[in-house]
Amino acid sequence: MKKITVLFFGVALLSSGAAVAGNAAAGKEKAKVCAACHGADGNSPIADNPKLAGQQADYIIKALQGYKSGTRKNPVMAPMAGNLSQRDMEDLAAFFSTQQGLTTFK
């Protein structure tokens, strides 16, 4: 019974996106270049730019991979992502996914 419980919780953690191997502290440093458009903590001050704070880490990685490969089109993000390694993407994802997303509802 214990083995089944441990296995269940292990699968639950993996499927929740918690298994991203990025380093949030390293991501915070790497995210400085992102701050002009996405805000220092991922809460963009510009309405047209996505808020990254609180996004799922695996979603951020997938989006960055798409910009880098060209399957996701954006003339600003393509060159930004083109310079990122897989580790950079994981670190950025770890940082932004741990930030508190702000709502702008009135």
N, C-alpha and C positions, 0 to 999 in steps of 0.2 A: 504494500500500500504506500509506503514512504517513497519508493522509487517512482511510482506513478504520479504522486503529488509533486515531487521535485521536477519530473519531466514536464508536467503540465505547466508549472510556474516558469520553467526555463523557456518553453515554447511561447508562453504569454509575453514574457519579456522581449524575446526576439521579434515577435510580431507587432509589438507596440512601438518599435523604432528605437528602443533603448540600447540596442546593440551597436550603435554607431561608435566607431573607435576614435573619433576626433578628440582633440584637446581644446577645451573651451578657452583656457588661458592663452594658448597660442593663437586661437581663432580671434580673440579680442584684439590682439596686436595686428593680425593680418587684416582685420575688418576696418582699420583706420582709413584705408583707401576707399572703402564702401560708404563711409559716413556722409560724404557730401550729398549723395543721392538717397541713401537709405537710413540716415540718422546714425548717431554713434552707437545706439543700442538696438538698431534695427527698426525703430519706429520713425519712418520717413516723415519729414516735415513737408514734403512735396506730395500733393494729392495724387499726381499721376504715377508716382513711383511706389512699388509694392512695399508693404511693411513686412519685414523678415522676422521680427521678434515673435517668438512663440510658434513659428512654423515648424512642422515636423522636419527633423534632420534629414531623413531619407528623401523628402521632397526637395529640400534645398540642394542636396547633392545631385539628384536627378536633373534638376533645372540647370545647374552649373555645367553638368556633363553635356546636356543638350546644347547649351550656348557654345561650349567648346567644340563640339563635333559639328555644329551647324544644323542639327535637326530642329533646334529651337532658334528662331530668327529674332535678332534684336541687334541693331547696328552699334549700340552702346555696350551691351553686355558681351557680345561675341569677343571683342579684343580683350576685355577684362578677364573673362573666363579662360581665354586662350593661353594665358600666362600661368594658370593655376595647375598645380599637380593634384593628384588624387588626395594626397595628405592635406594639402591646402584646403580643398573642398570639404573634407571631413572636419577639419579644425573650424572652418567658418560655420559649417552646419551645427557643430557642437555649441559654438558660442551663440549664434542667433536663436537656436531652438531653446536655449535656457533663459532667454530674455523675456521679460513680461511684455506681452503685446498690449498696446493701448487701444481703446475704442474711441471713436470720434463721434458717437451718436449724441444727438442733442435732444 
